Amino acid sequence: MTQEQCTHRNNVQSSEKPQVYKVGIYGWRKRCLYFFVLLLMILILINLALTIWILKVMNFTIDGMGNLRITEKGLKVEGES
């Protein structure tokens, strides 16, 4: 290749606009990702709420569950079993 061809090639490339490549997630993929993150957060909140509700309804405490108590001698049932 001669020097003139090389110079001509460099001039053509420099006169064009530089190409800009987008990096990241765009369009419908981004919307789907946000939807799945939102869905996951909602499921986590529902799971936590149901877990707390079950613990409250079943009357769980550090000492035992409901009328069932844990003592040094074993388990003690208060009330009907």
Number of C-alpha atoms within 10 A of each C-alpha: 5 6 8 9 10 10 10 10 11 11 11 9 10 9 8 8 7 8 6 6 6 7 6 6 10 9 7 9 10 12 12 11 12 12 12 12 12 12 12 12 12 12 12 12 12 12 12 12 11 12 12 11 12 12 12 12 10 11 13 14 11 7 10 15 14 15 15 17 15 14 10 6 6 7 11 13 13 10 8 6 6
